[in-house]
Amino acid sequence: MWKRKLLPPAIILLPSALILLAVTSFSDNSPYPQEDLKAKYSFKDFESAKKCRTCHPGFYEQWSQSMMSQAYTHHWDEIEYFDLAVPHAKAKPDLKDPVDGCNGCHTPLAFMSGPFPPPRPSENSMANESVSCEVCHLVQGAQTDPPFNFSYVIKPGMTKYSARKEFTDSPAHKIVSTDFFKTTEFCGNCHNEKNPFGVWVKSTQLEWKEGPYAKEGVFCQDCHMPRAGYQYALMGKSYADSRLHLFHGAHDPGKVRGTIELRIQPDIRDAEPGEIVKFTVALFNQKTGHKFPTGSVEDRIAWLQVEATDAKGKVYHLNVDKKGFEGDEYTISGDYLAYQDMSVPLGQPDFKGVQRDGIPSGNRIFRMPYFDPEGRMTIMQWNTAKLGVDYRIGPRETKIENYTFKLPFDIAPGELKVRAVLNYQLLVKPVADYLKVPADESEIKMVNEHFTTIKILP
C-alpha cells in the first residue's frame, strides 16, 4: 500500500500536467486526518448516476455530455492507462501504486473499491461511472493543503453535500451545505497532480491561485459551472443562480475557440522583392483563469503558424524568430524524435521514438516539455523526472512573436496577404497515430486567426 511521504528538502518541485498518481508529499495544514481510500469500500456502497437522474434529469444530461462522465471510458484515457501505464507498472513494480492511483481521479468509485486495474470500459462495470454524481456530492473537504492527487475527504452514504444553503432534505437523501464546494480547492483535489519524482505534472488549480483571477474572486466554478436560472430537482424549485453541470473545458471546441486573441502587423506596408519585412504577432490570453494549455500539458500543444500568400497564390511559410532562452528549441517545431521511454510499456527495446511535434517545422509551440529520468521528452507523466521551460500563455498574459521574412526576388507584385493562426491539439499527432488513438484526439482545432497585408512593388 502506498504511503504519503514528506519529500527531502533537497528536491526542488517545479510548478505545473492526465493520469493521477500516488501522493508523494503531504501537508499538515488540513483539518482532516490522513486516510487511505484505496480499496476501502465496495461498489455496492455507492449509487449509480442513473439513479440520480430520476430526480435530477437536467444535471444528469449536462454531466453525461461532459468529460467528467468519460474520465475513465474516453478512448485516450483508456489507451494511456491500459497500453502504457499498466504494462509499465508490470515491467517496473515500483510504479504499481502510482499507476493504481490513476483511478483515484479517473474513476474514484473503482479506486475506492478495487480491483486493480479495474475492468476495461467494454465490461461495463461501475468503473465506467468515471467522475459521477456520488464522487463530487460525497466530498467533504481535502486531506492536503494544497489539495492534489485524489486528496478528497469522502464517505459513502445517504448524506450528500452541496453549496446551496436553501435546500431542505430530499425524499431520497439528506443534504448538508458546505462552503467547501465554493472553493477551488474542491477542484484541486484532482486538478493538481504530483508524481513519484515529486514533480507537479498537473497544476491547474495552482496556476489559478497564482494568477489575477484568484485575487479578484473569480473561481473555477464561475467558468466551468456557470450560473443560470435552473431547476435543481423535479420536486424542487428553480433558483436564479443555479450552477449548471456543464464542465466544459479542453475537449469543448467552443471553450477553446477564441481563448487567445491575436493580431499580426508588419513593420512596413510597401516593400520590394529582396527586401526584409518583419512581422509581429501579439497573443493575449483573455479567457482562461489558468495557463493555456493546462491540464495534461505533456500531451497538448498550441502552435502559431504564419504564412504569406502572394498575388499569384504562391504560399510562403514563415519561421518564427528564435528568442534564445533556455529550452527555446523545445518551443519551435522541427524534425526531432521523442517519447522513446514508451519502449518499456510497449515491450519494444529498439523503439526509436516518434516525431516530437507532428506539425510543420519553424512554428512557435506554446508548451511545457516533460523529461524522463534519461532526459528524453516523454508523455508519460508518471515517468517525468523534470519539467522543461514553461512557455505557455498565462491568464491575461501577452506573448510577442516575431517573424523576419526576406522577400524572394521572384515574388509576385501586388498584395501579399499574411495569415497568423493559432492551432491547438489535445495530443501530438505522431503519438496518437502510433498508439492508434482515434483521430478526434489529435485533430487540429483553430483557436484564432488574423490577417494583414503589405504591397509588393514591381
Secondary structure, DSSP 8 states (H G I E B T S, - for coil): --------TT-----------------TT-SS-----TT-S-GGGS--HHHHHTT-HHHHHHHHTSGGGGTTTSHHHHHIIIIIIHHHHHHSGGGHHHHHTTHHHHSHHHHTT--SS---GGG--GGGG-S-HHHHHTEEEESSSS--SS-EEE--SSEEEES-SS----SSSEEEE-GGGGSSHHHHHHHEEE-TTS-EEEEHHHHHHHSHHHHHT--HHHHHS-EEEEESSTTS-EEEEEE------TT-HHHHTTSEEEEEEES-SEE-TT-EEEEEEEEEE-S-SS-BS-SSTTT-EEEEEEEEE-TT--EEEE-------TTGGGGB--S-EE-GGGHHHHT-TT---EESS-S-TT-EEE---EE-TTS-B-S-GGG--EE-----B-TT-EEEEEEEEE--TT--SEEEEEEEEEEEESS-HHHHHHTT--GGGT--EEEEEEEEEEEE--
